[in-house]
């Protein structure tokens, strides 16, 4: 470790280490999701359902805590809708997964746009090709989710989440190795 934070290599060394660590975790999680896609889809559905319920309870609590506020009824309604949606996702996970497929397809397309933009904004000596490939893979996966049939939604959701995690993990691992090589004394 350098003696001073002024050393230009210290931040790159930390970035390399974090890229390798996070890339490894994402790659392992991606492999697990691909191996058990319905389990991965069910976990995603359960996390979204619990998050909606927690957010809804918080909004209802806020509404009752500020009952004299003119937005009371709107806050109460939004909180109640979040609780109902989260409960439905937990009670009927297959339908929750179907709804998530469409939503996640759109979100993944936005992620792809960000990755593609990043590929063209990094310095040319950075391994931008990995970001470019990751952006294209992510765009294909998002588009595939949007056109998939309802019958295959869970299988596609789990598999695509796994491929997305694996693709991002490989891109981070490649970047970390490149940075480690570039920073090495």
C-alpha positions in Angstrom: 0.0 0.0 0.0 1.4 3.4 -0.9 2.5 5.7 1.9 0.5 8.7 0.5 -2.9 9.1 -0.9 -1.3 11.4 -3.5 0.1 8.4 -5.3 -1.9 8.0 -8.5 -1.8 4.2 -8.5 -3.5 3.8 -5.1 -7.1 4.6 -6.3 -6.6 2.3 -9.4 -5.3 -0.5 -7.2 -8.4 -0.2 -5.0 -10.6 -0.1 -8.1 -8.9 -3.2 -9.5 -9.4 -5.1 -6.2 -13.1 -4.1 -6.0 -13.7 -4.9 -9.6 -12.2 -8.4 -9.1 -14.2 -9.0 -5.9 -17.5 -7.7 -7.2 -17.0 -9.4 -10.6 -16.3 -12.7 -8.9 -19.5 -12.4 -6.7 -21.6 -11.4 -9.7 -20.2 -14.3 -11.8 -21.0 -16.9 -9.1 -24.5 -15.5 -8.5 -25.1 -15.5 -12.3 -24.0 -19.1 -12.5 -26.4 -20.1 -9.7 -29.3 -18.2 -11.3 -28.7 -20.0 -14.6 -28.5 -23.4 -12.8 -31.8 -22.8 -11.0 -33.8 -20.2 -13.0 -37.2 -20.8 -11.4 -35.6 -20.4 -7.9 -33.9 -17.2 -9.0 -37.2 -15.9 -10.4 -39.1 -16.8 -7.2 -36.4 -15.1 -5.1 -36.6 -11.9 -7.3 -40.4 -12.0 -6.9 -40.2 -12.5 -3.1 -37.7 -9.6 -2.7 -39.9 -7.3 -4.8 -43.0 -8.3 -2.8 -41.4 -7.8 0.6 -40.0 -4.4 -0.6 -43.4 -3.3 -1.8 -45.0 -4.3 1.5 -42.3 -2.5 3.6 -42.6 0.6 1.4 -46.4 0.5 1.7 -46.3 0.2 5.4 -43.9 3.1 5.6 -46.2 5.2 3.5 -49.3 4.4 5.5 -47.3 5.2 8.7 -46.2 8.5 7.2 -49.8 9.3 6.1 -51.2 8.7 9.6 -48.2 10.6 11.1 -49.1 13.6 9.0 -52.9 13.2 8.9 -53.5 17.0 8.7 -51.4 17.3 5.6 -53.6 17.8 2.4 -51.7 14.9 0.7 -52.9 12.5 3.4 -55.4 10.5 1.3 -53.0 10.2 -1.6 -50.2 9.0 0.6 -52.6 6.5 2.3 -53.8 5.3 -1.1 -50.3 4.8 -2.5 -49.2 3.0 0.6 -52.3 0.7 0.5 -51.7 -0.1 -3.2 -48.0 -1.0 -2.4 -49.1 -3.3 0.4 -51.7 -5.0 -1.9 -49.3 -5.4 -4.8 -46.6 -6.8 -2.5 -49.0 -9.2 -0.8 -50.2 -10.4 -4.3 -46.6 -11.0 -5.4 -46.0 -13.1 -2.3 -49.4 -14.9 -2.5 -49.4 -15.6 -6.2 -45.7 -15.7 -7.2 -46.3 -17.0 -10.8 -48.4 -13.9 -11.6 -45.8 -11.7 -9.8 -43.1 -13.2 -12.0 -45.1 -12.5 -15.1 -45.5 -8.8 -14.1 -41.8 -8.6 -13.3 -40.7 -9.9 -16.7 -42.2 -7.0 -18.5 -40.9 -4.4 -16.0 -37.5 -6.0 -15.8 -37.2 -6.1 -19.6 -37.7 -2.3 -19.7 -35.2 -1.8 -16.8 -32.6 -4.0 -18.4 -32.9 -2.0 -21.7 -32.2 1.2 -19.7 -29.2 -0.6 -18.1 -28.0 -1.6 -21.6 -28.2 2.0 -22.7 -26.1 3.1 -19.7 -23.5 0.4 -20.4 -23.2 1.3 -24.1 -22.8 5.0 -23.2 -20.1 4.1 -20.7 -18.3 2.1 -23.3 -17.9 5.2 -25.5 -17.0 7.5 -22.6 -14.1 5.6 -21.0 -10.5 6.3 -22.2 -9.6 4.3 -25.3 -6.8 2.4 -23.6 -9.4 1.0 -21.1 -10.9 -2.3 -22.1 -14.0 -0.6 -23.4 -14.8 -3.5 -25.7 -15.9 -5.5 -22.7 -18.3 -2.8 -21.7 -19.6 -2.6 -25.3 -20.2 -6.4 -25.5 -21.8 -6.3 -22.0 -24.1 -3.5 -23.2 -25.1 -5.4 -26.3 -25.7 -8.7 -24.3 -27.8 -6.7 -21.8 -29.8 -5.1 -24.6 -30.5 -8.5 -26.2 -31.6 -9.9 -22.9 -34.0 -7.0 -22.1 -35.5 -7.3 -25.6 -35.9 -11.0 -25.2 -37.7 -10.6 -21.9 -40.2 -8.1 -23.5 -41.1 -10.5 -26.3 -41.2 -13.7 -24.2 -44.4 -15.7 -23.7 -46.2 -15.7 -20.3 -45.7 -19.5 -20.0 -41.9 -19.2 -20.0 -41.7 -16.0 -17.9 -40.2 -17.6 -14.8 -37.6 -19.6 -16.7 -36.7 -16.6 -18.8 -36.6 -14.3 -15.9 -34.2 -16.5 -13.8 -32.0 -17.3 -16.8 -31.8 -13.8 -18.0 -31.0 -12.4 -14.6 -28.3 -15.1 -14.3 -26.8 -14.2 -17.8 -27.0 -10.5 -16.9 -25.2 -11.1 -13.6 -22.6 -13.4 -15.3 -22.0 -10.9 -18.1 -21.5 -8.0 -15.7 -19.2 -10.2 -13.6 -17.0 -11.1 -16.5 -16.8 -7.5 -17.6 -15.8 -6.4 -14.1 -13.3 -9.3 -13.8 -11.7 -8.3 -17.1 -11.6 -4.7 -16.1 -10.0 -5.6 -12.7 -7.4 -7.8 -14.3 -6.6 -5.0 -16.8 -6.3 -2.4 -14.0 -4.2 -4.8 -11.9 -1.8 -5.3 -14.8 -1.7 -1.6 -15.5 -1.1 -0.6 -11.9 1.5 -3.3 -11.1 4.9 -1.8 -10.3 
